[in-house]
């Protein structure tokens, strides 16, 4: 059963998707919302040309009720993932990043993957907090005629807010992919 926070996080991401999925970051409605993401996190708004996917994820977390004490809000995915790996290693905190073969993603979790042709792994993420990557929020898991899956919603995906299907194996773990491989799952324990 979902916690109140997990349900609210998924609903927040779905609400943003429903409101803006047909808009590009250059359209006035989504552009204004992107500025809100930055400002609501206390960050200076650099314009819609600056990657905003991490800010989208952090804004959703904050809107759902995560505090600065509970989550490392950042404009860089690698920074909050590195912090969440530290939580996992110390067995503390409400957000813990685990390798994809050690955590079955659930609604409210965050999945991190490579971008820009990189192939960083969990060990790299544990040692570094500044590298190109992407994260998206798990809003649904299930099984259909093609097998198990997770659905994520992320910001700044093709310059908008998009849904993606992540293939899971029969046990529920993420199936690795060759292009822009997955790095980890940030497990939500709130």
Backbone as numpy.savetxt, mean C-alpha at the origin, in Angstrom:
# Nx Ny Nz CAx CAy CAz Cx Cy Cz
-12.47 -12.30 10.96 -13.32 -11.11 10.96 -12.43 -9.87 10.96
-12.83 -8.88 10.19 -12.06 -7.65 10.10 -12.20 -6.81 11.36
-11.10 -6.17 11.74 -11.18 -5.20 12.82 -11.87 -3.94 12.29
-12.28 -3.09 13.18 -12.89 -1.82 12.77 -11.92 -1.01 11.90
-10.64 -1.00 12.27 -9.65 -0.25 11.49 -9.48 -0.85 10.09
-9.35 -2.16 10.00 -9.16 -2.81 8.70 -10.35 -2.52 7.78
-11.56 -2.60 8.32 -12.75 -2.32 7.54 -12.78 -0.88 7.08
-12.40 0.04 7.97 -12.40 1.45 7.61 -11.31 1.76 6.59
-10.15 1.12 6.72 -9.07 1.34 5.76 -9.50 0.88 4.37
-10.06 -0.31 4.28 -10.53 -0.80 2.99 -11.62 0.10 2.42
-12.55 0.52 3.27 -13.64 1.40 2.81 -13.10 2.75 2.34
-12.09 3.25 3.02 -11.49 4.53 2.61 -10.86 4.41 1.23
-10.08 3.35 1.02 -9.43 3.15 -0.28 -10.48 2.95 -1.38
-11.50 2.14 -1.10 -12.56 1.91 -2.08 -13.29 3.22 -2.38
-13.54 4.02 -1.37 -14.21 5.31 -1.57 -13.41 6.23 -2.48
-12.09 6.25 -2.31 -11.24 7.07 -3.17 -11.24 6.53 -4.60
-11.20 5.21 -4.73 -11.28 4.59 -6.05 -12.60 4.93 -6.73
-13.70 4.76 -6.02 -15.01 5.05 -6.59 -15.14 6.51 -7.02
-14.58 7.41 -6.24 -14.70 8.84 -6.52 -13.81 9.31 -7.67
-12.63 8.67 -7.84 -11.64 9.24 -8.75 -11.10 8.31 -9.84
-11.59 7.09 -9.93 -10.99 6.12 -10.86 -11.06 6.54 -12.32
-11.99 7.39 -12.68 -12.10 7.82 -14.07 -11.36 9.13 -14.33
-10.67 9.65 -13.31 -9.96 10.91 -13.45 -8.45 10.67 -13.49
-7.78 11.54 -14.20 -6.32 11.55 -14.23 -5.83 12.57 -13.21
-4.59 12.41 -12.78 -4.02 13.34 -11.80 -4.05 14.79 -12.28
-4.14 15.03 -13.57 -4.19 16.39 -14.08 -5.61 16.96 -14.11
-6.63 16.13 -13.89 -8.00 16.62 -13.82 -8.20 17.36 -12.51
-8.95 18.47 -12.53 -9.08 19.30 -11.32 -9.54 18.55 -10.07
-10.51 17.65 -10.20 -11.01 16.94 -9.03 -9.95 16.10 -8.35
-9.28 15.24 -9.11 -8.24 14.39 -8.53 -7.02 15.21 -8.14
-6.69 16.21 -8.93 -5.54 17.07 -8.57 -5.75 17.73 -7.22
-6.97 18.21 -6.98 -7.28 18.81 -5.68 -7.22 17.80 -4.55
-7.67 16.58 -4.82 -7.62 15.54 -3.79 -6.18 15.14 -3.49
-5.34 15.07 -4.52 -3.93 14.74 -4.31 -3.28 15.79 -3.42
-3.60 17.05 -3.65 -3.06 18.11 -2.78 -3.53 17.89 -1.35
-4.78 17.48 -1.18 -5.31 17.21 0.16 -4.54 16.07 0.83
-4.20 15.00 0.06 -3.42 13.91 0.64 -2.15 14.45 1.29
-1.40 15.24 0.55 -0.14 15.79 1.06 -0.37 16.67 2.28
-1.29 17.62 2.15 -1.49 18.61 3.23 -2.05 17.97 4.51
-2.97 17.01 4.35 -3.52 16.35 5.54 -2.46 15.57 6.32
-1.38 15.17 5.65 -0.27 14.48 6.32 0.77 15.45 6.85
0.53 16.76 6.65 1.47 17.77 7.12 2.68 17.91 6.21
2.54 17.49 4.95 3.64 17.56 3.99 3.37 18.68 2.99
4.43 19.34 2.55 4.30 20.37 1.53 3.88 19.72 0.22
2.95 20.34 -0.48 2.46 19.81 -1.74 3.38 20.25 -2.88
4.08 19.29 -3.52 5.02 19.64 -4.57 4.41 19.70 -5.97
3.13 19.39 -6.09 2.46 19.34 -7.39 2.18 17.91 -7.78
1.24 17.73 -8.70 0.81 16.38 -9.07 1.85 15.63 -9.89
2.88 16.32 -10.38 3.93 15.64 -11.13 4.87 14.84 -10.27
4.83 15.07 -8.96 5.66 14.33 -8.01 4.93 13.04 -7.63
5.63 11.90 -7.60 4.95 10.65 -7.22 4.17 10.80 -5.91
2.95 10.35 -5.94 2.06 10.53 -4.78 1.46 9.21 -4.27
1.96 8.09 -4.75 1.37 6.80 -4.36 1.56 6.49 -2.88
2.73 6.79 -2.32 2.96 6.55 -0.88 2.09 7.47 -0.04
1.93 8.70 -0.52 1.10 9.67 0.20 -0.36 9.20 0.20
-0.80 8.62 -0.92 -2.16 8.07 -0.98 -2.35 6.99 0.09
-1.43 6.04 0.15 -1.53 4.95 1.13 -1.53 5.51 2.55
-0.60 6.43 2.83 -0.52 7.01 4.18 -1.78 7.79 4.54
-2.32 8.53 3.58 -3.54 9.29 3.82 -4.69 8.34 4.16
-4.81 7.25 3.42 -5.86 6.27 3.72 -5.69 5.71 5.13
-4.46 5.39 5.50 -4.20 4.87 6.85 -4.58 5.90 7.91
-4.17 7.14 7.71 -4.48 8.20 8.68 -5.99 8.41 8.76
-6.65 8.46 7.61 -8.10 8.67 7.58 -8.84 7.53 8.29
-8.30 6.33 8.18 -8.92 5.17 8.84 -8.66 5.14 10.35
-7.73 5.98 10.82 -7.51 6.07 12.26 -6.12 5.75 12.76
-5.15 5.50 11.87 -3.77 5.28 12.33 -3.16 6.61 12.74
-2.43 6.62 13.83 -1.78 7.84 14.31 -0.30 7.84 13.94
0.35 8.98 14.12 1.79 9.10 13.85 2.59 8.17 14.76
2.06 7.86 15.94 2.75 6.93 16.84 2.63 5.50 16.34
1.59 5.21 15.57 1.34 3.85 15.11 1.91 3.54 13.73
2.08 4.59 12.89 2.54 4.37 11.53 3.51 5.47 11.12
4.49 5.11 10.30 5.49 6.06 9.81 4.99 6.66 8.50
4.25 7.77 8.58 3.76 8.43 7.39 4.93 9.01 6.61
4.96 8.77 5.31 6.07 9.20 4.48 5.63 9.32 3.03
6.34 10.13 2.28 6.11 10.24 0.84 6.88 9.16 0.08
7.58 8.29 0.82 8.35 7.19 0.19 7.91 5.85 0.78
7.51 4.95 -0.09 7.11 3.61 0.35 8.24 2.92 1.12
9.45 3.01 0.57 10.60 2.31 1.18 10.82 2.73 2.62
10.53 3.97 2.94 10.75 4.45 4.31 9.79 3.79 5.29
8.50 3.76 4.97 7.60 3.14 5.95 7.70 1.62 5.94
8.07 1.03 4.81 8.28 -0.43 4.79 9.50 -0.79 5.65
10.59 -0.06 5.51 11.79 -0.31 6.30 11.45 -0.23 7.80
10.69 0.78 8.16 10.25 0.95 9.55 9.40 -0.25 9.99
8.48 -0.70 9.11 7.61 -1.83 9.46 8.39 -3.15 9.55
9.47 -3.28 8.77 10.35 -4.45 8.91 11.00 -4.42 10.29
11.41 -3.24 10.73 11.97 -3.11 12.07 10.97 -3.54 13.13
9.71 -3.19 12.94 8.66 -3.63 13.87 8.57 -5.15 13.89
8.61 -5.77 12.71 8.52 -7.23 12.64 9.70 -7.89 13.34
10.89 -7.34 13.11 12.09 -7.90 13.74 12.05 -7.77 15.25
11.46 -6.67 15.75 11.36 -6.44 17.19 10.09 -7.02 17.80
9.22 -7.59 16.93 7.94 -8.14 17.38 7.13 -7.10 18.16
7.03 -5.91 17.56 6.33 -4.81 18.19 5.57 -4.01 17.14
4.69 -3.16 17.58 3.98 -2.28 16.67 2.78 -2.93 16.02
1.94 -2.08 15.43 0.70 -2.54 14.81 0.83 -2.80 13.32
1.99 -2.46 12.74 2.24 -2.66 11.31 3.60 -3.33 11.18
3.60 -4.55 10.62 4.83 -5.35 10.55 5.00 -5.90 9.14
6.13 -5.60 8.52 6.40 -6.06 7.15 7.08 -7.41 7.18
6.52 -8.35 6.42 7.03 -9.72 6.36 7.25 -10.11 4.90
8.16 -11.05 4.65 8.35 -11.54 3.28 7.05 -12.13 2.74
6.91 -12.12 1.41 5.65 -12.60 0.82 5.41 -14.08 1.07
6.47 -14.84 1.38 6.26 -16.26 1.67 6.05 -16.53 3.15
5.90 -15.45 3.94 5.70 -15.60 5.38 4.40 -14.97 5.87
3.62 -14.41 4.94 2.40 -13.71 5.37 1.34 -13.83 4.28
0.20 -14.35 4.64 -0.94 -14.41 3.74 -1.63 -13.04 3.81
-1.71 -12.32 2.68 -2.31 -11.00 2.73 -3.79 -11.06 3.06
-4.23 -10.09 3.87 -5.62 -9.99 4.28 -6.09 -8.56 4.05
-7.38 -8.37 4.05 -7.94 -7.03 3.89 -7.36 -6.12 4.97
-6.87 -4.96 4.53 -6.25 -4.00 5.44 -4.74 -4.06 5.44
-4.17 -5.09 4.85 -2.71 -5.17 4.72 -2.25 -4.32 3.54
-0.96 -4.16 3.42 -0.36 -3.36 2.35 0.66 -4.26 1.64
0.57 -4.31 0.33 1.51 -5.12 -0.45 2.50 -4.20 -1.14
3.80 -4.51 -0.99 4.85 -3.73 -1.64 5.43 -4.50 -2.81
5.69 -3.78 -3.90 6.35 -4.38 -5.06 7.38 -3.41 -5.63
8.25 -3.95 -6.47 9.25 -3.15 -7.17 8.58 -2.31 -8.25
9.30 -1.30 -8.69 8.90 -0.54 -9.87 10.17 -0.09 -10.59
10.00 0.50 -11.74 11.12 1.01 -12.54 12.10 -0.08 -12.94
11.62 -1.31 -13.10 12.48 -2.39 -13.54 13.39 -2.96 -12.47
13.24 -2.54 -11.23 14.08 -3.05 -10.14 13.62 -4.44 -9.70
14.50 -5.12 -8.97 14.14 -6.43 -8.43 14.69 -6.56 -7.00
14.43 -5.54 -6.20 14.86 -5.58 -4.80 14.08 -6.65 -4.05
14.71 -7.23 -3.04 14.03 -8.25 -2.24 13.85 -7.77 -0.81
13.31 -8.65 0.01 13.04 -8.31 1.41 14.31 -7.94 2.15
15.41 -8.64 1.89 16.68 -8.33 2.57 17.13 -6.91 2.22
16.95 -6.51 0.98 17.30 -5.14 0.58 16.42 -4.14 1.33
15.13 -4.43 1.40 14.19 -3.54 2.09 14.53 -3.42 3.57
15.04 -4.50 4.16 15.40 -4.48 5.57 16.62 -3.59 5.83
17.47 -3.43 4.83 18.71 -2.67 4.98 18.63 -1.23 4.45
17.61 -0.93 3.63 17.54 0.38 2.97 16.16 1.01 3.13
16.13 2.34 3.14 14.84 3.03 3.22 14.66 4.04 2.10
15.46 3.90 1.03 15.35 4.84 -0.09 15.63 4.11 -1.40
14.60 3.56 -2.00 14.69 2.88 -3.29 13.30 2.95 -3.93
13.25 2.81 -5.23 11.97 2.89 -5.95 11.13 1.65 -5.68
9.91 1.88 -5.23 8.97 0.78 -5.01 7.56 1.35 -5.03
6.59 0.49 -4.77 5.18 0.90 -4.77 4.46 0.05 -3.74
3.42 0.60 -3.15 2.56 -0.17 -2.26 1.10 0.11 -2.59
0.26 -0.83 -2.24 -1.18 -0.68 -2.42 -1.89 -1.41 -1.28
-3.10 -0.99 -1.01 -3.87 -1.50 0.12 -4.75 -2.67 -0.33
-4.71 -3.76 0.42 -5.58 -4.91 0.14 -6.98 -4.56 0.61
-7.94 -4.62 -0.33 -9.33 -4.28 -0.01 -10.26 -5.48 -0.09
-9.73 -6.59 -0.57 -10.57 -7.80 -0.71 -9.66 -8.99 -0.96
-10.08 -10.14 -0.45 -9.45 -11.41 -0.81 -10.56 -12.40 -1.11
-10.25 -13.38 -1.91 -11.28 -14.36 -2.23 -10.79 -15.43 -3.17
-11.73 -16.20 -3.66 -11.47 -17.27 -4.61 -12.54 -17.20 -5.69
-12.10 -17.36 -6.94 -13.05 -17.45 -8.04 -12.63 -18.61 -8.95
-13.14 -18.65 -10.15 -12.87 -19.78 -11.04 -11.41 -19.89 -11.45
-10.64 -18.82 -11.30 -9.21 -18.86 -11.64 -8.32 -19.08 -10.43
-8.90 -19.13 -9.23 -8.11 -19.39 -8.03 -8.23 -18.28 -7.00
-7.30 -18.32 -6.05 -7.29 -17.34 -4.96 -6.69 -16.03 -5.44
-7.13 -14.94 -4.81 -6.65 -13.61 -5.21 -6.77 -12.62 -4.06
-6.07 -11.51 -4.21 -6.25 -10.32 -3.39 -6.48 -9.17 -4.35
-7.33 -8.25 -3.99 -7.53 -7.04 -4.77 -6.92 -5.89 -3.99
-6.09 -5.09 -4.69 -5.47 -3.92 -4.05 -5.98 -2.65 -4.72
-5.91 -1.57 -3.97 -6.16 -0.24 -4.51 -4.93 0.60 -4.18
-4.42 1.25 -5.21 -3.24 2.10 -5.04 -3.40 3.42 -5.75
-2.66 4.39 -5.29 -2.65 5.71 -5.92 -1.49 5.84 -6.87
-1.62 6.79 -7.79 -0.60 7.06 -8.79 -0.26 5.81 -9.62
-1.27 5.04 -9.89 -1.14 3.90 -10.80 -1.72 4.36 -12.13
-0.87 4.49 -13.14 -1.27 5.08 -14.42 -1.91 6.45 -14.21
-1.31 7.23 -13.31 -1.71 8.61 -13.01 -3.12 8.74 -12.44
-3.61 7.70 -11.77 -4.92 7.75 -11.16 -4.96 6.79 -9.97
-6.15 6.47 -9.52 -6.35 5.49 -8.45 -6.91 4.24 -9.12
-6.22 3.11 -8.94 -6.58 1.90 -9.67 -6.69 0.70 -8.74
-7.45 -0.28 -9.21 -7.57 -1.60 -8.56 -6.71 -2.57 -9.34
-6.10 -3.52 -8.62 -5.34 -4.58 -9.27 -5.63 -5.90 -8.57
-5.50 -6.96 -9.33 -5.66 -8.31 -8.81 -4.27 -8.89 -8.58
-4.04 -9.43 -7.41 -2.79 -10.10 -7.07 -3.10 -11.59 -6.95
-2.38 -12.40 -7.70 -2.62 -13.84 -7.70 -2.03 -14.46 -6.43
-2.83 -15.29 -5.78 -2.40 -16.02 -4.59 -2.36 -17.51 -4.91
-1.48 -18.23 -4.22 -1.43 -19.68 -4.43 -2.55 -20.36 -3.64
-2.62 -21.67 -3.71 -3.70 -22.42 -3.07 -3.72 -22.23 -1.56
-2.56 -21.91 -0.96 -2.50 -21.68 0.49 -2.82 -20.25 0.87
-2.79 -19.33 -0.12 -3.12 -17.93 0.15 -1.95 -16.98 0.09
-0.76 -17.50 -0.20 0.43 -16.63 -0.30 0.52 -16.02 -1.70
1.17 -14.86 -1.79 1.34 -14.17 -3.07 2.20 -15.01 -4.01
1.75 -15.13 -5.25 2.53 -15.79 -6.29 3.49 -14.73 -6.85
4.77 -15.01 -6.75 5.77 -14.05 -7.23 5.66 -13.90 -8.74
5.99 -12.74 -9.21 5.97 -12.47 -10.65 7.35 -12.01 -11.09
7.69 -12.25 -12.36 9.04 -11.90 -12.83 9.25 -10.40 -13.03
8.22 -9.69 -13.47 8.35 -8.26 -13.72 7.86 -7.48 -12.51
8.67 -6.55 -12.02 8.35 -5.76 -10.84 7.90 -6.67 -9.69
8.79 -7.57 -9.27 8.42 -8.57 -8.26 7.98 -7.95 -6.93
7.17 -8.72 -6.23 6.70 -8.31 -4.91 7.85 -8.39 -3.92
7.81 -7.52 -2.91 8.85 -7.46 -1.89 8.33 -7.98 -0.55
7.19 -7.47 -0.11 6.69 -7.87 1.20 5.22 -7.52 1.36
4.68 -7.99 2.49 3.34 -7.63 2.93 3.49 -6.91 4.26
2.93 -5.71 4.35 2.88 -5.01 5.63 1.57 -5.43 6.30
1.72 -6.24 7.31 0.57 -6.79 8.02 -0.01 -5.75 8.98
-1.32 -5.60 8.94 -2.00 -4.67 9.82 -2.55 -5.44 11.02
-2.13 -5.02 12.20 -2.58 -5.67 13.43 -3.46 -4.76 14.28
-3.88 -3.65 13.72 -4.71 -2.65 14.46 -6.17 -3.04 14.40
